[in-house]
Amino acid sequence: MPVSLYVHIPWCVSKCPYCDFNSHALHEPVDQGAYVDALLRDLDHEVARRPLPEIGSIFIGGGTPSLFKGVAIGRLLEGVTQRLHLARDVEITLEANPGAAEAAHFSDYRAAGVNRLSIGVQSLDDAKLQALGRIHSASEAVGAFCLARHAGFDNINLDMMYGLPAQTTVEMRADLRALLALQPEHVSWYELTLEPNTRFHHRPPPLPDEGQLVEMMEQGQAILAACGYRQYEISAYARDDRLCRHNLNYWRFGDYLGIGAGAHGKLTMPHYLVQRRSKQRRPAAYLSAVAQGALSSERSVGDHELPVEFMLNALRLSVGVPTDLFAQRTGLGEDALAAPLGQARRRGLMVDDPNRLEATPRGRRYLNDLLALFEPEAEQTG
């Protein structure tokens, strides 16, 4: 089974009002060397759990990893290489914000071994960026992309949201076309949602209504397709087969190690025992506990939970997954899916193909309803 590594760097310059990730505003300089030391100690605890195959991808996320200097990222990757066997063509992604200070580090990241950047543009409309609480401008975002190209990155993802405060469909189209004019290899394009425990959730801005959002989604997907970007997941679009291997591993229910404050991991132990663990969320608590592993929680996933956990990932993919992947990843027979799968197909939510587990367009639109069929309670109640 493939294995990936996720590395969490939890600090940001400021907390965006829509963000529910484990990120913390930077109030004083971070000792980057000490945090890298902690990450490598954390990794030592992870690799001691069981022998691992080669690592196919590494994703350094946040927070804002691009606040760290190239020398820190280089030392991190050097330490990872000493502890894990990396595939020759390993995909190493680093998330970056478009501020000028972070963009100046791009050449150093490339020299350190990072071969894929994911830049959080979110919008190329200055008024919308201000409404989102972003600290960069549209020109800085374009400049960061150009700097990344100049630094030698030929695999770049750009993040953009739609359904922004007071956004019209015309504005959405202009925003997306401006992004695609840069010709990134990959685009993450998704709707702004008001997540609990965010400032936007407590003080909602004026957002487009449901009809406008459907119109934006349909028109945006048509623009992406016309520009050569194939939708392979709910919010992921790629051209020239530059699919994100790290995220594909998640969606195919592969294993991944998680290191860093608030990081999550999933590892399949012998006899298909799936274990999930998370680390201490607060950076100070993480740093003080990392010598003992910095665990916040650890649990084994029961057989009755595996169908919905598997489908929660697999059904995000536009073409789904082969049916036999369920048995390969969980050790369970296909009969564990039979009852909910039959209901889903009768309701037109999944494709009626015995060889594939794939949602229909209707199923992708009502994905939460579809996934509810695979919940243990749903199966028990019929």
Buried (B, 14 or more C-beta within 10 A) or exposed (E): BBBBBBBBBBBBBEBBBBBBBBBBEBEEEBEBEEBBBBBBBBBBBBBEEEEBEEBBBBBBBBBBBBBBBBBBBBBBBEBBBEBBEBEEEBBBBBBBBBBEEBBBBBBBBBBBBBBBBBBBBBBBBBBBBEBBBBBBBBEBBBBBBEBBBEBEBEBBBBBBBBBBBEBEBEBBBEBBEBBBEBEBBBBBBBBBEBEEEBBBBEEEBEBBEEEBBEBBBEBBBEBBEEBEBBBBBBBBBBBEEBBBBBBBBBBBBBBBBBBBBBBBBBBBEEEBEBBBBBBBBBBEBBBEBBEEBBBBEEEEBEBBBBBBBBBBBBBBBBEBBBBEBBBEBBBBEEEBBEBBBEBBBEBEBBBEEEEBBBBBEBBBEBBEEBBEBBBBEBBEEE
